[in-house]
């Protein structure tokens, strides 16, 4: 039979019992460390299990005993993005203190996939579910919430559902970025933003526009570019912006991936435009990149804390925590207009 046609099956408890020469019930009692199993029999059963590679289904065992799952689910964006991995790290460390384990899945910014992942986690009886959402409507989760599964939304607020949320001060951070560039003397300021359907991006756009309007500046308007979703697209967009006549003298990017793309698009320029990016990132200090920073791990920690409080019995109204931002000036955002 070809190798591709071979199905590798997990060893069963029946096989363990047969190899150890005991009944199925005795094998089960030995592996579950129940009383009244002779030490020699227990060793023989454990040796047989090790030889076959048999492992107990811990989740099923605990649920059969009436215990609750120790798993908490996270439906996230791409964990290769340092933002999401830092958030997940904050969640995991907080949950660990309470004896809870985090399991994660990537929604790929796909609303249909997100709902499928949520269903899969709920089928596995997670104690709580944390969601960095891509869907526009979460009303379908209301029934699950009524059945005792707490939901916490991270970075993006829920729509159609009253649930706890931990958000970034997107509008305030973007407003401060716009004001920072205006204070350096810039007027032709390009805005390079990710998907506008995402609430954080819309908040950042609104904050930036608010800063421009408050300053009576409309010179930025020809330079707005939205729905720029990855590094390559951002690099190409920035090159196109800098080819305009007149070109922008400054750029504001609305997340770390777009900032990376902008840096690539500006590579080799003798007199690059000023740049401020939303989200700090590795090597930003080495590259001298000015950013709107926020504590990404705190975002995760707070979300996990809210989830644990719900697991522990808190039944009050939905809460929203907002993580503050600050400008870290490193040189790129302080360049004067050229």
C-alpha positions as CSV (number, residue, x, y, z in Angstrom):
1,X,0.0,0.0,0.0
2,X,1.4,3.5,-0.9
3,X,2.6,5.5,2.1
4,X,0.0,8.2,1.4
5,X,-2.8,5.6,1.9
6,X,-1.7,4.6,5.4
7,X,-3.8,6.1,8.2
8,X,-1.9,6.4,11.4
9,X,-4.3,5.8,14.3
10,X,-3.8,6.7,17.9
11,X,-3.4,3.7,20.3
12,X,-6.5,2.8,22.3
13,X,-7.0,1.9,25.9
14,X,-8.1,-1.5,24.7
15,X,-4.7,-2.1,23.2
16,X,-3.0,-0.9,26.4
17,X,-5.1,-3.4,28.4
18,X,-4.3,-6.2,26.1
19,X,-0.6,-5.6,26.1
20,X,-0.6,-5.3,29.9
21,X,-2.7,-8.4,30.3
22,X,-5.4,-6.7,32.3
23,X,-9.1,-5.9,31.9
24,X,-10.1,-2.6,30.3
25,X,-11.5,-1.4,33.6
26,X,-8.2,-2.1,35.4
27,X,-6.2,-0.3,32.7
28,X,-8.5,2.7,33.1
29,X,-8.2,2.7,36.9
30,X,-4.5,2.3,36.8
31,X,-3.9,5.2,34.3
32,X,-6.3,7.4,36.2
33,X,-4.4,6.6,39.5
34,X,-7.5,5.4,41.2
35,X,-7.1,3.4,44.5
36,X,-7.2,-0.4,44.8
37,X,-4.8,-1.1,41.9
38,X,-1.7,-3.2,42.8
39,X,1.5,-1.2,42.3
40,X,2.9,-3.9,40.1
41,X,-0.2,-3.8,37.9
42,X,-0.1,-0.1,37.7
43,X,3.5,-0.2,36.6
44,X,2.7,-2.8,34.0
45,X,-0.2,-0.7,32.6
46,X,1.9,2.5,32.5
47,X,4.7,0.7,30.8
48,X,2.3,-0.6,28.2
49,X,0.9,2.8,27.6
50,X,4.4,4.3,27.2
51,X,5.4,1.6,24.8
52,X,2.3,2.2,22.6
53,X,2.4,6.0,23.0
54,X,-1.0,6.1,24.6
55,X,-2.1,9.3,26.3
56,X,-5.2,10.0,28.4
57,X,-7.7,12.6,27.1
58,X,-7.3,14.9,30.0
59,X,-10.1,17.3,28.9
60,X,-12.6,14.5,28.5
61,X,-11.6,12.9,31.8
62,X,-12.1,16.1,33.8
63,X,-15.4,16.8,32.1
64,X,-16.7,13.3,32.9
65,X,-15.8,13.9,36.5
66,X,-17.9,17.1,36.5
67,X,-15.0,19.5,36.4
68,X,-14.8,22.4,34.1
69,X,-12.3,23.0,31.3
70,X,-9.2,25.0,32.1
71,X,-9.0,26.2,28.5
72,X,-9.6,29.8,27.3
73,X,-9.8,30.5,23.6
74,X,-8.4,33.4,21.6
75,X,-9.5,34.1,18.1
76,X,-6.8,36.5,16.8
77,X,-5.3,38.1,13.8
78,X,-2.1,36.8,12.3
79,X,0.2,35.8,15.2
80,X,3.3,36.5,13.0
81,X,2.4,40.2,13.5
82,X,4.2,41.3,16.6
83,X,1.2,43.2,17.8
84,X,-1.0,40.1,18.0
85,X,1.8,37.9,19.5
86,X,2.4,40.5,22.2
87,X,-1.3,40.6,23.0
88,X,-1.4,36.8,23.2
89,X,1.6,36.8,25.5
90,X,-0.1,39.2,27.9
91,X,-3.2,37.1,27.9
92,X,-1.3,33.8,28.4
93,X,0.7,35.1,31.4
94,X,-2.3,36.5,33.2
95,X,-4.3,33.3,32.7
96,X,-1.4,31.1,33.8
97,X,-1.6,32.7,37.3
98,X,-5.1,31.3,37.6
99,X,-4.4,27.8,36.4
100,X,-5.9,28.5,33.0
101,X,-4.4,27.6,29.6
102,X,-4.7,29.7,26.4
103,X,-5.4,28.2,23.0
104,X,-5.3,30.4,19.9
105,X,-6.5,30.4,16.3
106,X,-6.0,32.9,13.5
107,X,-9.1,34.4,11.8
108,X,-7.1,35.8,8.8
109,X,-9.4,38.9,9.0
110,X,-12.2,36.6,7.6
111,X,-15.6,37.0,9.2
112,X,-16.8,33.5,8.0
113,X,-13.6,31.8,9.4
114,X,-14.0,33.7,12.6
115,X,-17.5,32.4,13.3
116,X,-16.3,28.9,12.5
117,X,-13.4,29.2,14.9
118,X,-15.7,30.5,17.6
119,X,-18.0,27.5,17.1
120,X,-15.0,25.2,17.3
121,X,-13.8,26.7,20.6
122,X,-17.3,26.6,22.1
123,X,-17.7,22.9,21.1
124,X,-14.5,22.3,23.2
125,X,-16.2,23.8,26.2
126,X,-13.7,26.7,26.7
127,X,-14.2,28.6,30.0
128,X,-14.1,32.0,28.2
129,X,-13.4,33.3,24.7
130,X,-11.4,36.3,23.8
131,X,-11.9,37.7,20.3
132,X,-9.9,40.2,18.2
133,X,-12.8,40.4,15.7
134,X,-13.0,40.7,11.9
135,X,-16.8,40.3,11.7
136,X,-19.1,43.3,11.7
137,X,-21.9,41.7,13.7
138,X,-21.5,39.6,16.8
139,X,-25.2,39.4,17.8
140,X,-25.1,35.6,17.2
141,X,-22.9,35.2,20.3
142,X,-25.6,36.6,22.6
143,X,-27.1,33.1,23.0
144,X,-23.8,31.6,23.9
145,X,-23.1,34.3,26.4
146,X,-26.4,33.6,28.1
147,X,-25.2,30.0,28.6
148,X,-22.3,31.1,30.7
149,X,-19.4,31.5,28.3
150,X,-17.9,34.9,28.9
151,X,-16.7,36.9,25.9
152,X,-14.0,39.6,25.9
153,X,-13.3,41.6,22.8
154,X,-9.7,42.9,22.3
155,X,-8.6,45.9,20.2
156,X,-11.9,46.1,18.4
157,X,-15.3,46.6,20.1
158,X,-18.2,44.1,19.6
159,X,-21.0,45.0,17.3
160,X,-24.5,43.8,18.2
161,X,-23.4,42.4,21.5
162,X,-23.0,43.8,25.0
163,X,-19.6,42.3,26.1
164,X,-16.4,43.4,27.9
165,X,-13.8,45.0,25.7
166,X,-10.3,46.3,26.0
167,X,-9.4,48.9,23.4
168,X,-6.6,51.3,22.5
169,X,-7.1,55.0,22.5
170,X,-6.9,55.0,18.7
171,X,-8.4,58.4,18.1
172,X,-6.4,60.1,20.7
173,X,-3.1,58.5,19.6
174,X,-3.7,59.4,16.0
175,X,-4.6,62.9,16.9
176,X,-1.4,63.3,18.8
177,X,0.6,62.0,15.8
178,X,-1.1,64.6,13.5
179,X,-0.4,67.4,16.1
180,X,3.2,66.2,16.4
181,X,3.8,66.6,12.6
182,X,2.0,69.9,12.5
183,X,4.1,71.2,15.3
184,X,7.2,70.3,13.2
185,X,5.9,72.6,10.5
186,X,4.4,70.1,8.1
187,X,1.2,70.7,6.2
188,X,1.4,68.2,3.3
189,X,1.0,65.1,5.5
190,X,0.2,61.8,3.9
191,X,-2.1,59.4,5.8
192,X,-1.5,55.7,4.9
193,X,-4.2,53.5,6.6
194,X,-5.2,49.9,6.8
195,X,-8.7,48.5,6.2
196,X,-11.2,51.2,7.0
197,X,-13.9,48.6,7.9
198,X,-11.9,47.9,11.0
199,X,-12.9,50.1,13.9
200,X,-9.4,50.8,15.2
201,X,-8.4,52.0,11.7
202,X,-11.4,54.2,11.4
203,X,-10.7,55.6,14.8
204,X,-7.1,56.4,13.8
205,X,-8.3,58.1,10.6
206,X,-10.8,60.2,12.5
207,X,-8.2,61.2,15.1
208,X,-5.7,62.3,12.4
209,X,-8.4,64.2,10.4
210,X,-9.6,65.9,13.6
211,X,-6.0,67.2,14.2
212,X,-5.9,68.6,10.7
213,X,-9.3,70.2,10.9
214,X,-8.5,71.8,14.3
215,X,-5.4,73.3,12.7
216,X,-7.3,74.6,9.7
217,X,-5.0,72.5,7.5
218,X,-6.4,71.0,4.3
219,X,-3.1,70.5,2.4
220,X,-3.0,66.9,3.5
221,X,-6.2,65.9,1.7
222,X,-4.6,64.8,-1.7
223,X,-2.4,62.4,0.2
224,X,-4.9,60.1,2.0
225,X,-4.5,56.4,1.1
226,X,-6.7,53.7,2.8
227,X,-7.2,49.9,2.6
228,X,-3.4,49.4,2.5
229,X,-3.2,46.1,4.2
230,X,0.3,44.7,4.1
231,X,4.0,45.7,4.0
232,X,4.4,45.4,0.2
233,X,1.3,47.4,-0.5
234,X,2.5,50.1,1.9
235,X,5.9,50.2,0.3
236,X,4.4,50.7,-3.1
237,X,1.9,53.3,-1.8
238,X,4.6,55.4,-0.2
239,X,6.8,55.3,-3.4
240,X,3.8,56.5,-5.3
241,X,3.1,59.3,-2.8
242,X,6.7,60.5,-3.0
243,X,6.6,60.6,-6.8
244,X,3.8,63.2,-6.7
245,X,4.4,66.8,-7.4
246,X,4.4,68.3,-4.8
247,X,5.2,65.3,-2.7
248,X,4.1,65.1,1.0
249,X,6.7,66.2,3.5
250,X,5.5,63.9,6.2
251,X,3.7,60.5,6.5
252,X,1.6,59.0,9.2
253,X,1.1,55.2,9.0
254,X,-1.7,53.6,11.1
255,X,0.0,50.3,12.2
256,X,3.4,48.6,12.5
257,X,3.2,46.7,9.2
258,X,2.5,49.9,7.2
259,X,5.3,51.7,9.0
260,X,7.7,48.9,7.9
261,X,6.4,49.3,4.4
262,X,6.9,53.0,4.5
263,X,10.5,52.6,5.7
264,X,11.2,50.4,2.8
265,X,9.6,52.8,0.4
266,X,11.8,55.6,1.8
267,X,15.0,53.5,1.7
268,X,17.9,55.3,0.0
269,X,16.4,58.8,0.0
270,X,18.9,61.5,0.8
271,X,16.1,63.6,2.4
272,X,13.3,61.3,3.5
273,X,10.0,62.8,4.7
274,X,9.1,62.8,8.3
275,X,7.4,59.7,9.5
276,X,5.3,58.8,12.5
277,X,3.8,55.3,12.9
278,X,1.1,53.9,15.1
279,X,2.4,50.9,17.2
280,X,5.9,50.5,18.4
281,X,7.9,47.6,16.9
282,X,11.2,45.8,17.2
283,X,14.2,47.9,16.0
284,X,12.1,51.1,15.8
285,X,14.6,52.6,18.3
286,X,17.6,51.5,16.2
287,X,16.0,52.9,13.1
288,X,15.1,56.2,14.8
289,X,11.4,55.8,14.0
290,X,8.9,58.0,15.9
291,X,5.9,56.0,17.0
292,X,2.5,56.2,18.8
293,X,3.2,53.6,21.5
294,X,0.9,51.6,23.7
295,X,1.4,48.7,26.0
296,X,0.4,45.7,23.8
297,X,0.9,43.1,26.6
298,X,-1.2,45.2,28.9
299,X,-4.0,45.0,26.4
300,X,-3.8,41.2,26.7
301,X,-3.4,41.2,30.5
302,X,-6.5,43.4,31.0
303,X,-8.6,41.2,28.6
304,X,-7.5,38.1,30.5
305,X,-8.3,39.8,33.8
306,X,-11.8,40.7,32.7
307,X,-12.3,37.1,31.4
308,X,-11.2,35.6,34.7
309,X,-13.5,37.9,36.7
310,X,-16.4,36.7,34.6
311,X,-15.4,33.1,35.1
312,X,-15.2,33.8,38.8
313,X,-18.8,35.0,38.9
314,X,-18.8,38.7,38.1
315,X,-22.2,39.5,36.5
316,X,-22.2,43.2,36.2
317,X,-22.8,45.2,33.0
318,X,-20.3,45.1,30.1
319,X,-17.1,47.0,30.8
320,X,-14.7,48.8,28.4
321,X,-11.1,49.5,29.3
322,X,-9.1,51.9,27.1
323,X,-5.3,51.6,27.0
324,X,-3.6,55.0,26.7
325,X,-1.0,55.9,24.1
326,X,2.1,58.2,24.0
327,X,4.4,59.6,21.4
328,X,8.0,58.3,21.5
329,X,10.1,60.8,19.5
330,X,13.1,59.1,18.0
331,X,14.0,61.4,15.1
332,X,11.9,60.4,12.1
333,X,8.9,62.4,13.2
334,X,10.9,65.5,14.0
335,X,12.4,66.1,10.6
336,X,11.4,69.6,9.3
337,X,9.7,70.0,5.9
338,X,12.1,69.7,3.0
